[in-house]
């Protein structure tokens, strides 16, 4: 199955972008080649841009606090595991504490590093980080992989509290909905929202289907169009029925 997620709010869109970038950094960081570490650094620069939202930290703190109160209210529910509840509440408290202790704007240390900001500026230019443009960066890339990895981890560290908070919030969001199996007749599916409030849609689709979902949604209606792209031509609506699982996620 392939999972497709579609955010319906700017806040969730930001969280998903941050998650995607952080996973990319972790992947390249675990490698040893200089080009892979270059990719890791470029992704850190992208994280810096996403994290520059002034309200991201406060939004996460408020959401963690809200979820803490919601989960605390479930203590008397016989269907809820006390051990599992204690575990998630402990993780929420830990994440909120680290996020609160992180002073200032996330990544401010990187913004004050003239050398890094010089590299960041050049990455926006095609071929802008060639060795003749940035000899000091070329020198850094020639250091041993352990030294580069140490530096990358240091530059990534300001974003760790945000990462831990986002992991919890997205986990709760993804687990908030109940999946329903539906069929898109001849590749098209429409559903009236009828006042339903949701922050993210999740679609699970079998890999056997050679199509992808195009989603548009507002407070009135949800439209899903499954499209195929054969031979690089313009995508067209699938001509067969497509079975998929749909989940409305909302905190």
ABEGO torsion letter per residue (X at the ends): XBBBBBBABAAAAAAAAAAAAAAAAAAAAABABAAAAAAAAAAAAAAAAAAABAAAAAAAAAAAAAAAAAAAAAAABAABBAAAAAAAAAAAAAAAAAAAABBEBBGAAAAABAAAAAAAAAAABBGAABAAABAAAAAAAABBAAAAAAAAAAAAAAAAAAAAAAAAAAAAAAAABBBBBBBBBGGBBBBBAGGBBBABBBBBBBAABBBBBBBBBBAABBBBBBBBBBGGBBBBBBABBBBBBBBBBBX
